[in-house]
Amino acid sequence: MNQIFMRERDRLKEDMLSLAGEVEMRLGDVLKAAERRDSESLLNWIDRDSEIDEDEVKIEEECLKILALHQPVARDLRFVVAVLKINNDLERIGDIVVNIAEKGLRLAEAPAIDIFGWLLQMGKIAREMLKSSLDAFVSLDVSKAAAVILRDDELDAMKKKVAETVVQRVNEADTGAMTGALLLMHGVARDLERIGDHATNIAEDVAYLSEGRIVRHKRAAAQPQG
């Protein structure tokens, strides 16, 4: 490919990694704000949701421009397709972060519950998965991507733990306010699990970019049914 394509490809990668860093930062800040019951910070991130959407559209337009003007093939084509897919995953994560912020606003007015620490731990894992998946993308490290995919089970197990605890405590709750807070926390746990799923999607795209293999859905299909 020519030098123009290479410059546009490098700029596209930089823009995507910038969006990833912004999304990761917002996730961490929203969880900290929810822990502090900082409604002002939570409202700020909700109001700034459109920034992520605008960046996602910009990156998609860059991808389509490269496809139209340069008609890349082989690994260059896989790179642009992978960026399109990752860009969509990042935008979805941004939406989920806003969902968490909205639940955090409601939790700020609800009774405090000790299991919030589990949500912070889930958030830490989700952020690590997201960062590692992008690191794997940059270095085309399939083994690092595989490690991210394995961590998805860890996040799923923590979500299950939160869900089981919520069910137990809802049955013991004395007030509707406590029940509402517990259900909100279960919703946050579900949101964090979904972020892990998107990070796993990104990790799976590394195999596609590096080797041309589509591995998405194969791991789920291999799991025993029951």
Stockholm file with secondary structure:
# STOCKHOLM 1.0

chainA/1-226         MNQIFMRERDRLKEDMLSLAGEVEMRLGDVLKAAERRDSESLLNWIDRDSEIDEDEVKIEEECLKILALHQPVARDLRFVVAVLKINNDLERIGDIVVNIAEKGLRLAEAPAIDIFGWLLQMGKIAREMLKSSLDAFVSLDVSKAAAVILRDDELDAMKKKVAETVVQRVNEADTGAMTGALLLMHGVARDLERIGDHATNIAEDVAYLSEGRIVRHKRAAAQPQG
#=GR chainA/1-226 SS CCHHHHHHHHHHHHHHHHHHHHHHHHHHHHHHHHHHTCHHHHHHHHHTHHHHHHHHHHHHHHHHHHHHHHCCCHHHHHHHHHHHHHHHHHHHHHHHHHHHHHHHHHHHTSCCCTTHHHHHHHHHHHHHHHHHHHHHHHHTCHHHHHHHHHHHHHHHHHHHHHHHHHHHHHHHCSSHHHHHHHHHHHHHHHHHHHHHHHHHHHHHHHHHHHHCCCCTTHHHHHSCCC
#=GC SS_cons         CCHHHHHHHHHHHHHHHHHHHHHHHHHHHHHHHHHHTCHHHHHHHHHTHHHHHHHHHHHHHHHHHHHHHHCCCHHHHHHHHHHHHHHHHHHHHHHHHHHHHHHHHHHHTSCCCTTHHHHHHHHHHHHHHHHHHHHHHHHTCHHHHHHHHHHHHHHHHHHHHHHHHHHHHHHHCSSHHHHHHHHHHHHHHHHHHHHHHHHHHHHHHHHHHHHCCCCTTHHHHHSCCC
//
